[in-house]
């Protein structure tokens, strides 16, 4: 009848509104692009998570052009540690093939995860050759405190390295 139809339409609109209002988790390597010169040793990036709920642990890898840049540093960001004690695994640097492999961080113990936005990891690069290198974020896995996967959108970055003036 009309009441059932009206209720069904209202339920549909309400559920659509709930979906439209939900926040999507985003991982962004910032700055999205930067310009450096050959020899620059402190090209800094942050991997930032935005709009996450109950993040308990994560992992990621990076890929870059090793003829243009090398990864020179990696540190745990502050976001996850604001929720409790963490165990950070810096992953393996491979500047020959252009990889940072399987960096990860997890909270320890039966606690709720981090919610909100913040820095997961800070990275430094050294410019060694002229050109443009993408820095691709790969192998992303984020888990909540019940070990369910958190889906996300990933935004990678790029470094343009300029040759030194002669």
Beta strands, then each sheet from edge to edge (+ up, - down):
strand 1: 26-30
strand 2: 33-37
strand 3: 43-63
strand 4: 69-76
strand 5: 86-89
strand 6: 92-94
strand 7: 99-107
strand 8: 114-127
strand 9: 131-144
strand 10: 153-155
strand 11: 157-162
sheet 1: 2+ 11+ 9- 3+ 1- 10-
sheet 2: 2+ 11+ 9- 3+ 7- 5+
sheet 3: 2+ 11+ 9- 3+ 8- 4+
sheet 4: 2+ 11+ 9- 3+ 7- 6+
end
